[in-house]
Amino acid sequence: MRTNPTGCLMSRLLYLIFIMMTSMDVSHSGGLIDLQSMNFDSRKGVVYLAERCASVSLVMLGVSFNKDDIEVNRYLNEKYDFFSEMAVRIQAEISNDISPNNINKDLSKISDEITSLTKLYKAMMDSHYLKTGKYIPDIISNDTVFCRIIYNKINKL
């Protein structure tokens, strides 16, 4: 009997995320769900994680875009694309409807959520800068590291 490659990858992803969560100290901030308290047994939790990783990649791209580091910009673009696509694909699996109308609806939903999270991250950065003179608060730094590790591990599978 042939196994579902998406299911196998999903199992590996969930296992990897669980291991990562138990080894990182990520705090709750700015209305974001604490990554350590997320339920990665559900696909909705993985969709949220993908949306959040896409958002933090987009925010960091904005921060690094003024620097002329083409490799960093390319890497952040790739992460954004990867996590955005991951969120849409898993959302389509959740809705169990791959009709063009539903995929457009899922894409719109994911895009709106990524935009919302990106605005939240940006507001946190602006507030942190006014308070400390530093642009990147710990939560964004932790999310960036967490998402980078997940991205690198998944791309090695």
C-alpha positions, -999 to +999 in steps of 0.1 A: +000+000+000+014+034-010+017+060+018+007+096+014+039+117+010+022+148+023+012+129+055+047+116+060+062+151+056+035+165+079+044+139+106+081+148+103+073+185+104+051+181+135+078+160+152+104+186+144+083+214+157+076+195+189+113+189+195+120+226+187+093+238+211+106+219+240+141+233+236+134+270+230+123+297+254+099+320+234+078+345+253+043+358+247+043+393+234+021+418+216-010+396+212+009+368+196+002+332+206+031+319+227+048+293+205+054+270+234+016+268+241+006+261+205-011+229+196+009+214+167-012+183+167-037+203+147-031+214+111-045+248+121-016+252+145+008+245+117-010+269+094-006+296+121+031+288+125+036+290+087+018+323+086+039+336+115+071+325+099+061+341+066+053+373+085+086+374+104+105+367+072+087+396+055+094+420+084+131+410+085+132+415+048+120+450+053+147+456+080+175+442+059+163+456+025+182+488+031+214+469+035+229+457+002+231+421+012+216+403-018+221+369-002+202+378+029+174+393+009+172+363-014+171+339+016+144+359+034+123+360+002+127+322-002+116+317+034+086+340+029+076+322-002+081+288+014+060+294+045+033+313+026+029+283+002+030+259+031+002+277+049-020+278+017-014+241+010-022+230+045-053+253+046-065+237+014-060+202+030-081+214+060-109+227+038-107+195+017-117+215-014-092+222-042-117+240-065-103+273-079-128+293-059-119+277-026-081+280-033-086+317-040-106+319-007-078+301+012-051+322-004-070+354+005-075+342+041-038+333+045-027+366+029-049+386+052-035+368+082+001+373+071-006+410+066-022+413+100+008+395+117+033+416+097+016+448+109+017+435+145+054+427+142+061+461+127+042+479+155+061+459+181+094+469+164+084+506+163+074+505+200+105+486+210+127+511+191+111+541+209+116+524+243+151+510+238+167+524+207+169+489+194+147+479+165+142+441+170+126+429+202+133+395+217+101+379+204+109+388+168+145+376+172+133+343+188+107+338+160+133+345+134+157+319+148+129+294+153+116+298+117+151+297+102+158+264+120+125+249+108+131+261+073+166+247+072+155+214+087+125+209+063+147+217+033+171+190+043+143+163+043 
